């Protein structure tokens, strides 16, 4: 098994029917979950079915799931021919134990936990430290979500 990155297939279809609202004032609640390299999260997985989906990180401080709320302070906007969106704060998990953590999954908890995107990174391990996902700049070429 392996986690595979990409924008969720259902998200691509649902943005055409206004199924997700990422605006700051009236936007949906977004969450981010962490997965180990033993997981099989990919853009084809339609929705988060947690807690503790196969391969999801479970730790003493997060016994049922590692899903955290996403800080949404940036309304999606456009630049040139691209539409972009990025959370405005880093994602933090405190005092967690993990080995071979290599994936995060952004999903919309306001809309039946439907997937938005899967992100992979080099495998990480910790014996009880903190884990932080720093968000990239909200700009074309670096935004977390970018549709061109």
Phi, psi and omega per residue, in radians:
X1 nan 2.702 3.075
X2 -2.759 2.593 3.051
X3 -1.474 2.434 -3.119
X4 -2.189 2.264 -3.082
X5 -1.362 2.798 3.021
X6 2.579 2.879 3.071
X7 -1.281 2.344 -3.087
X8 -1.065 2.399 -3.121
X9 -1.020 -0.805 -3.121
X10 -1.150 -0.562 3.114
X11 -1.104 -0.724 3.126
X12 -1.022 -0.709 3.129
X13 -1.303 -0.713 -3.043
X14 -1.277 -0.396 3.066
X15 -1.221 -0.387 3.107
X16 -1.355 -0.292 3.120
X17 -2.051 0.385 3.112
X18 1.008 0.723 -3.112
X19 -1.449 -0.226 -3.131
X20 -2.305 2.404 3.130
X21 -2.124 1.865 -3.118
X22 -1.782 0.246 3.117
X23 -1.223 2.775 -3.102
X24 -1.350 -0.688 -3.047
X25 -1.293 -0.766 -3.057
X26 -2.166 0.272 -3.023
X27 -1.200 2.830 3.102
X28 -1.296 2.882 3.069
X29 -1.490 2.149 3.124
X30 -1.892 2.576 3.139
X31 -2.338 2.765 3.105
X32 -2.219 2.267 3.109
X33 -2.013 2.685 -3.130
X34 -1.886 2.492 -3.117
X35 -2.313 2.549 3.097
X36 -1.446 2.870 -3.134
X37 -1.120 -0.250 3.089
X38 -1.381 -0.114 -3.127
X39 -1.324 3.088 3.114
X40 -2.439 0.772 3.113
X41 -1.369 2.379 -3.128
X42 -2.691 2.962 -3.110
X43 -1.030 -0.328 3.139
X44 -1.434 -0.205 3.101
X45 -1.298 2.090 -2.979
X46 -1.279 -0.696 -3.030
X47 -2.647 2.673 3.048
X48 -1.256 2.170 -3.097
X49 -2.004 0.318 -3.087
X50 -0.950 -3.054 0.113
X51 -1.374 2.785 3.091
X52 1.023 0.966 3.003
X53 -1.071 2.841 3.135
X54 -0.968 2.122 3.128
X55 1.544 -0.111 3.134
X56 -1.256 2.477 3.116
X57 -1.166 2.261 3.027
X58 -2.171 2.271 -3.100
X59 -2.458 2.917 -3.069
X60 -0.924 -0.756 3.132
X61 -1.368 -0.210 -3.130
X62 -2.351 1.144 -3.007
X63 -1.172 -0.423 -3.098
X64 -1.810 -0.486 -3.131
X65 -3.093 2.837 -3.132
X66 -1.902 0.354 -3.088
X67 -1.249 2.284 3.115
X68 -2.143 2.632 3.044
X69 -1.181 2.566 3.113
X70 -1.743 2.340 3.092
X71 -1.421 1.984 -3.103
X72 -1.889 1.654 3.114
X73 -1.974 0.130 -3.122
X74 -2.232 2.025 3.056
X75 -1.246 2.461 3.096
X76 -0.954 2.501 3.086
X77 -2.485 3.129 -3.135
X78 -2.088 2.693 3.049
X79 -2.563 2.028 -3.037
X80 1.104 -2.157 3.139
X81 -1.814 0.228 -3.106
X82 -1.909 2.508 2.977
X83 -1.847 2.366 -3.052
X84 -2.353 2.704 3.028
X85 -2.732 2.451 3.107
X86 -2.558 2.402 2.998
X87 -1.030 2.692 -3.065
X88 -1.728 0.032 3.113
X89 -2.465 2.653 3.084
X90 -1.106 2.651 3.059
X91 -1.655 2.271 -3.088
X92 -2.190 2.364 3.005
X93 -2.162 2.248 -3.049
X94 -1.838 2.527 3.044
X95 0.832 0.981 3.114
X96 -1.970 2.604 3.094
X97 -1.902 2.223 -3.121
X98 -2.718 2.737 3.076
X99 -2.447 2.305 3.134
X100 1.087 0.747 3.027
X101 -1.394 2.163 -3.076
X102 -2.504 0.271 -3.026
X103 -2.698 2.513 2.952
X104 -2.245 2.601 -3.101
X105 -2.252 2.108 3.099
X106 -1.575 2.241 3.130
X107 -2.481 2.864 -3.067
X108 -1.808 1.813 -3.103
X109 -1.335 -0.202 3.084
X110 -1.438 -0.260 -3.088
X111 -2.219 1.230 3.060
X112 0.930 0.556 3.099
X113 1.022 0.557 -3.095
X114 -1.219 2.422 -3.116
X115 -1.169 2.564 3.059
X116 -1.992 -0.910 -3.138
X117 -2.819 2.676 3.101
X118 -1.969 2.324 3.133
X119 -2.169 2.307 3.100
X120 -2.021 2.760 -3.134
X121 -2.670 2.998 3.122
X122 -1.029 2.430 -3.105
X123 -0.995 2.391 -3.119
X124 -2.126 2.646 3.056
X125 -2.435 2.594 3.106
X126 -2.708 2.567 3.124
X127 -1.793 0.528 3.066
X128 2.263 0.298 3.125
X129 -1.568 -2.902 3.104
X130 -1.709 2.677 3.089
X131 -2.183 2.257 -3.116
X132 -2.238 2.301 2.976
X133 -1.827 1.928 3.121
X134 -1.441 2.303 -3.114
X135 -1.450 2.498 3.134
X136 -1.304 2.926 3.080
X137 -1.056 2.556 3.127
X138 -1.456 1.400 -3.088
X139 -2.691 2.769 3.078
X140 -1.012 2.347 -3.137
X141 1.607 -0.330 -3.136
X142 -2.244 -0.271 -3.096
X143 -0.979 2.607 -3.138
X144 -1.114 -0.764 3.050
X145 -2.001 2.258 3.129
X146 -2.485 2.211 3.100
X147 -2.037 2.088 -3.106
X148 -1.958 nan nan
